[in-house]
């Protein structure tokens, strides 16, 4: 057996119907390589290993879980990467799908890490705290639209699939969970540079209650700041508008 480590944000999925729904969503995709993040006790892993004709790898930080998984699934020999996902190198040189019941304490960071691999990641399917899942999928004008939304959506279409109640986990989290699917966009936004876009979005949302004019005034010349769009607040600015504004930055 194994122990649960709250410090690692461990909530292990046990609901077979939820697992079946996640795998069904995955099998709608065409793929030959798959990386599972945080397999934990192997509830989802068991079903993933039954998918024929794929190259499977899993990344797990907890040494105890690595040992447990090797015993429970001997087929995982040489397929588990014992490392923090946030520190690992890309596991495949060709395209692959990322899937997992992501540790809630680093779930946003997992998405940002995945962005570094976006050219090889056509699809991501993940379990998140519901609030994080909703933020990722949020549209401009909503209270949940923020940095996460605006940094992920230039590259991926995001679909909120279904809720997952606390009773689906051991131990039960204090929050609802949600599963989302990210599908890479065929055509990405045109902006001045990644660096400019990220700086603008983060600066705008850092003071989201202020008008854009006051929040990002350090990034633009005074005459540019007179444009009407700067009367809006960050949550009202679409990713297309943020992209267009990067060409006006100092």
C-alpha positions as CSV (number, residue, x, y, z in Angstrom):
1,X,0.0,0.0,0.0
2,X,1.0,3.6,0.0
3,X,0.4,6.8,2.1
4,X,-1.2,10.0,1.0
5,X,0.9,13.2,1.1
6,X,-1.1,16.4,1.4
7,X,2.0,18.4,0.7
8,X,2.0,17.1,-2.8
9,X,-1.7,17.9,-3.3
10,X,-2.6,14.2,-3.6
11,X,-6.3,13.4,-4.1
12,X,-6.6,10.0,-5.8
13,X,-9.4,9.3,-8.3
14,X,-11.5,6.3,-7.4
15,X,-14.7,6.8,-9.4
16,X,-14.7,4.2,-12.2
17,X,-17.4,6.2,-14.2
18,X,-15.3,9.3,-14.2
19,X,-12.2,7.3,-15.2
20,X,-14.2,5.8,-18.1
21,X,-15.4,9.3,-19.2
22,X,-11.8,10.6,-19.2
23,X,-10.6,7.6,-21.2
24,X,-13.5,7.9,-23.6
25,X,-12.6,11.5,-24.3
26,X,-9.0,10.5,-24.9
27,X,-9.8,7.8,-27.3
28,X,-11.6,10.3,-29.5
29,X,-8.2,11.5,-30.4
30,X,-5.6,10.0,-32.8
31,X,-2.3,9.5,-31.0
32,X,0.6,7.1,-30.5
33,X,2.3,8.7,-27.5
34,X,0.9,9.5,-24.1
35,X,2.3,11.1,-21.0
36,X,0.4,10.8,-17.7
37,X,1.2,13.4,-15.0
38,X,0.9,12.2,-11.4
39,X,-0.4,8.7,-11.8
40,X,-0.5,8.3,-8.0
41,X,-2.1,5.0,-7.1
42,X,-2.7,4.1,-10.7
43,X,-6.5,4.3,-11.0
44,X,-6.3,6.1,-14.3
45,X,-3.1,4.5,-15.3
46,X,-4.7,1.0,-15.3
47,X,-7.1,2.1,-18.0
48,X,-4.5,4.0,-20.0
49,X,-2.3,0.9,-20.2
50,X,-5.1,-1.0,-21.8
51,X,-5.1,1.2,-24.8
52,X,-3.4,-0.7,-27.6
53,X,-0.6,0.5,-29.8
54,X,0.7,3.5,-27.9
55,X,3.9,4.5,-26.3
56,X,3.1,5.3,-22.7
57,X,5.1,7.2,-20.1
58,X,4.2,8.6,-16.7
59,X,5.9,11.2,-14.5
60,X,5.6,10.9,-10.7
61,X,7.5,12.9,-8.0
62,X,6.6,10.7,-5.0
63,X,9.2,7.9,-4.7
64,X,6.8,5.8,-2.7
65,X,4.2,5.9,-5.5
66,X,6.9,5.1,-8.0
67,X,7.8,1.9,-6.1
68,X,4.1,1.0,-5.7
69,X,3.3,1.5,-9.4
70,X,6.3,-0.7,-10.4
71,X,4.9,-3.5,-8.2
72,X,1.3,-3.1,-9.3
73,X,2.1,-2.7,-13.0
74,X,5.3,-4.5,-13.9
75,X,4.8,-3.3,-17.5
76,X,5.7,0.2,-16.3
77,X,9.4,-0.8,-16.0
78,X,11.4,2.0,-17.6
79,X,8.2,4.0,-18.3
80,X,8.0,6.0,-15.1
81,X,10.0,9.2,-14.9
82,X,10.7,9.9,-11.2
83,X,10.8,13.7,-11.3
84,X,8.9,16.9,-10.7
85,X,6.9,17.5,-13.9
86,X,7.8,21.2,-13.8
87,X,11.5,20.3,-14.0
88,X,11.4,17.6,-16.6
89,X,12.6,17.6,-20.2
90,X,10.1,16.9,-23.0
91,X,9.5,13.1,-22.8
92,X,9.0,12.5,-26.5
93,X,10.6,14.1,-29.6
94,X,7.4,13.7,-31.6
95,X,3.9,14.8,-30.8
96,X,2.1,13.4,-27.8
97,X,-0.9,13.9,-25.6
98,X,-0.7,15.0,-22.0
99,X,-3.3,13.6,-19.5
100,X,-3.7,13.5,-15.8
101,X,-5.5,14.1,-12.5
102,X,-3.2,17.1,-12.0
103,X,-2.0,17.9,-8.5
104,X,-4.1,20.9,-7.5
105,X,-1.3,22.8,-5.8
106,X,0.6,23.2,-9.2
107,X,-2.2,22.8,-11.7
108,X,-1.8,26.3,-13.3
109,X,2.0,25.8,-13.4
110,X,1.4,22.5,-15.2
111,X,-0.4,24.3,-18.0
112,X,2.2,27.0,-18.3
113,X,4.9,24.3,-18.5
114,X,2.9,22.5,-21.2
115,X,2.9,25.7,-23.2
116,X,6.7,25.3,-23.6
117,X,5.9,22.1,-25.5
118,X,3.0,23.4,-27.5
119,X,4.5,22.4,-30.8
120,X,4.5,18.8,-29.8
121,X,1.3,18.9,-27.7
122,X,-1.9,18.9,-29.9
123,X,-4.2,17.9,-27.0
124,X,-4.2,18.1,-23.2
125,X,-6.9,16.4,-21.1
126,X,-6.7,17.2,-17.4
127,X,-8.5,17.1,-14.1
128,X,-8.3,20.4,-12.2
129,X,-9.9,22.2,-9.3
130,X,-13.1,23.4,-10.9
131,X,-12.2,27.0,-10.3
132,X,-8.9,26.6,-12.2
133,X,-10.6,24.7,-15.0
134,X,-13.2,27.5,-15.3
135,X,-10.5,30.1,-15.4
136,X,-8.7,28.4,-18.2
137,X,-11.8,28.2,-20.3
138,X,-13.3,31.6,-19.4
139,X,-14.3,34.2,-22.0
140,X,-13.6,37.9,-21.8
141,X,-16.1,39.9,-19.6
142,X,-16.5,37.1,-17.0
143,X,-15.1,37.3,-13.5
144,X,-13.1,34.1,-14.0
145,X,-11.3,35.5,-17.1
146,X,-7.7,36.3,-16.1
147,X,-4.0,35.6,-16.7
148,X,-4.5,31.9,-17.1
149,X,-7.2,32.3,-19.7
150,X,-5.4,35.0,-21.7
151,X,-2.0,33.1,-21.7
152,X,-3.4,29.7,-22.7
153,X,-6.1,30.6,-25.1
154,X,-3.9,32.1,-27.9
155,X,-2.6,28.5,-28.4
156,X,-5.5,26.2,-27.4
157,X,-9.3,25.9,-27.8
158,X,-10.5,25.0,-24.3
159,X,-13.6,22.9,-23.7
160,X,-15.0,22.4,-20.2
161,X,-16.2,18.8,-20.2
162,X,-17.7,17.9,-16.9
163,X,-17.8,18.4,-13.1
164,X,-16.3,15.8,-10.7
165,X,-17.6,15.8,-7.1
166,X,-15.4,15.4,-4.1
167,X,-16.8,11.9,-3.5
168,X,-14.9,10.7,-6.6
169,X,-11.6,11.0,-4.7
170,X,-9.6,9.6,-1.8
171,X,-9.3,11.7,0.3
172,X,-12.2,13.9,-0.6
173,X,-11.0,17.5,-1.6
174,X,-12.9,20.4,-0.1
175,X,-13.7,21.7,-3.6
176,X,-15.4,20.6,-6.8
177,X,-13.2,19.4,-9.7
178,X,-13.6,19.7,-13.4
179,X,-12.1,18.0,-16.5
180,X,-11.2,20.1,-19.5
181,X,-9.8,19.4,-22.9
182,X,-7.3,21.7,-24.7
183,X,-6.9,21.3,-28.5
184,X,-4.1,23.3,-30.1
185,X,-5.3,25.9,-32.6
186,X,-4.3,25.5,-36.2
187,X,-3.8,29.3,-36.5
188,X,-2.2,31.2,-33.7
189,X,-2.5,34.8,-32.8
190,X,-0.2,37.4,-34.5
191,X,1.6,39.4,-31.9
192,X,4.9,41.2,-31.6
193,X,6.6,38.5,-29.5
194,X,5.9,36.0,-26.7
195,X,7.7,38.2,-24.3
196,X,5.7,41.3,-25.1
197,X,2.3,39.4,-25.0
198,X,3.1,37.8,-21.7
199,X,4.3,41.0,-20.1
200,X,1.2,42.9,-21.3
201,X,-1.2,40.3,-20.0
202,X,0.4,39.9,-16.6
203,X,0.8,43.7,-16.1
204,X,-2.8,44.3,-17.1
205,X,-4.3,41.7,-14.7
206,X,-1.9,42.6,-11.9
207,X,-4.2,45.6,-11.4
208,X,-7.4,44.3,-13.0
209,X,-9.6,46.8,-11.1
210,X,-7.9,49.7,-12.8
211,X,-8.5,50.8,-16.4
212,X,-6.0,49.5,-18.8
213,X,-4.7,53.1,-19.2
214,X,-3.6,53.1,-15.5
215,X,-2.6,49.5,-15.3
216,X,-0.2,49.3,-18.2
217,X,0.9,53.0,-18.6
218,X,4.5,52.0,-18.2
219,X,4.4,49.9,-21.4
220,X,3.1,52.5,-23.9
221,X,3.8,56.0,-25.0
222,X,1.4,58.7,-23.7
223,X,-0.2,59.4,-27.1
224,X,-1.0,55.6,-27.6
225,X,-2.7,55.5,-24.2
226,X,-5.3,58.0,-25.5
227,X,-7.0,55.3,-27.6
228,X,-10.5,54.2,-26.4
229,X,-9.5,50.6,-25.7
230,X,-7.5,51.8,-22.7
231,X,-10.7,52.9,-21.0
232,X,-11.5,49.2,-20.6
233,X,-10.3,46.9,-17.7
234,X,-8.2,43.8,-18.3
235,X,-11.1,41.4,-18.0
236,X,-12.8,43.1,-20.9
237,X,-9.9,42.7,-23.3
238,X,-10.0,39.7,-25.7
239,X,-6.8,37.8,-26.6
240,X,-7.1,39.3,-30.1
241,X,-7.1,42.8,-28.6
242,X,-4.1,42.0,-26.3
243,X,-2.2,40.6,-29.3
244,X,-2.9,43.8,-31.4
245,X,-1.8,46.0,-28.6
246,X,1.6,44.3,-28.4
247,X,2.5,46.0,-31.7
248,X,2.0,49.4,-30.0
249,X,4.2,48.7,-27.0
250,X,7.4,50.6,-26.4
